[in-house]
Amino acid sequence: MQLGPYPIDPPLVLAPMAGVTDKPFRQLCKRLGAGYAVSEMTTADPRLWKTKKSQWRMDHAGEPEPVGVQIAGADPAFLADAARYNVDRGAQIIDINMGCPAKKVCNAWAGSALLQDEALVGRILEAVVNAVDVPVTLKIRTGWHREHKNGVRIARIAEEAGIAALAVHGRTRDMHYKGEAEYDTIAAIKQAVRIPVLANGDITCPEKAREVLQLTGADALMIGRAAQGRPWIFREIAHFLATGERLPEPRPGEVAEILLGHLTQLYDFYGEYMGVRIARKHLGWYAKDRPENAAFRSVVNRAETADEQLRLAAEYFEALEADAVERSARQSGHPPYAAVPAGL
């Protein structure tokens, strides 16, 4: 997929997620196979641009291109200014949020609440597209209510306004993240416009990725929650789509290497105090569905220092790796370690 001058290869995109897709996580997912990663949502309200949180979200130093920044708001002029402000600070693609279902966002008449006002959608998109000389993309849902799926009309408005690509989450705003994503509306949108369309929602494994591409005809896939604690999902999907074969699951030792590197990047980016606290949710995601997950989370969430957090995480995954080696040895009928030759 092409976004302006930028090839998105593989056509697998990390979805913008507030509180998740910070610079350390974006860089990690890109290293593990994502063709592109969008920043977490940045407010269009200029009064908040100087806060520490906004400064973290607008930090793209050293990030592989293309650098994509998502902005959110309801005022066309504010959003246009926010687009210019972020482009001046390194954004190479601007994404507009009209997909977030969170109450505090929608109560401010932003995110997916905007889908109820198609005229305002058009004014916002035209204002932002005309404000910057970089590709502008849009993230939406299939509609604002299950009985009011207006995704096709929004897509046509977006194309007419000059939007470069459209990402569609297969749920309406009132569904939040409940139920199953539906792909019929995404397929209808793909048929209705000529711009690239990215399918999003419930893409949790390589087989589902292939199924969604077949059902929707989308140009690319956008993956969000399934990457939490599994950033290697991008290389798994890319390999499966290219070869039809599944990569083996990463061993606990490899997961530990990825995780410990991620934790270190969080400490470096946020400082130790905030980094330790932000790392806790990631530790929970990495350990999800693994043995003794609850006990591990109970212990590691009490860690107050980076050294302690790193030690506990390393010990946990080292124990899982040792168990995996022992199980493999039992299944093969060989001892887990070769005998040490006499005299050594």
C-alpha positions, 0 to 999 in steps of 0.5 A: 500500500502507498501513502503519498511517497511512503510505501507501507510494506508489509501492509500491516499497521499498528492501530493508534491506541491511547496509552499504548502506542507510545514511541517505545511500543511503535518502534518495537512493533516496527522492528517486529514486522509492522509496516507502519505505526500510528501514534496514540491520539494527540489533542487538537486543543493548543492549551494542552500541547505543552503538558508532559503527556503531550510532549511525550506523545509528540516525541518522534526523534529517531523514529523510523519513517513514515511518522504518523500522528493521530489528532483528535478534536471537533473544531476544524480550525483547531484540527488544522492548527494541530496538523500544522503543529505536528508536521512542523515537529516531524509528522509525515502523515496526519491521521484524524480520529473519528473512531474512538468510542470512549465516553470522555472523547465522545462527550467532547463531540470528538472521536466516533461521535463526529460520525453523527454530523456528516457536514461537520466531518466534511468541514474537518477533513477539508480543513486539515487536508488543506492545512498541510502538505503531507498525506492525511488519513482518517480512522472511523467506525462503521457508523455511530449506532448499529441502526445507523451505519453510515460508513459508506457515506463518510468514506465518500465524503473523505475521498472527496475531501482528499483523504489519502487512506481510510481505516475502518474498525468493524464496529459502530460507536455504541458497540465499543469493543463488545461483540464481534467485528463485522466486515460487510460494511468495510467491504462495501466501503472498499467498493465505494471508494478508490482510496486505500482502505484498511480493515480493523477489528478482531484480527487476532491471528494469521488465519483471521488476517487472511480471512479479513482480507478475503472478506473485505478486499482491503488494501491493508490490515490495522491491528490494535489490541491483538498486538498488546503483549504480542508485538511479534504478531506482525511478522507472524501475519506477514510470513503467513500471508506470503507463504501460507505457513505459520511461524513457530510461537516464540519461545519464552526465552525470546519473549523475555528478550523482547520484553526486557528490551521493551521495558528498558526503552520505557525507562529510558523514554519516561524516566524510571518512576513513570516507566515502571508504572507504565510498564505494568500493563505491558507486563500483564499483557506479555504474561497473559494466558501463561502459567502462574500469570496471576501470581506473577502480576501480583508480585511484579506490580508491586515492584517500585524500581526498574532493576526489581521489575527487570529481575522479576520479569527475567526470572519469570520467563527464565522459569517458563523457558526451563519448563519448555526445555524439560517438556521438549526433552521428555517428549523427545526421550532425551535428557534436557542437557547433554552429559558433561564429559569427564575431566571438564 
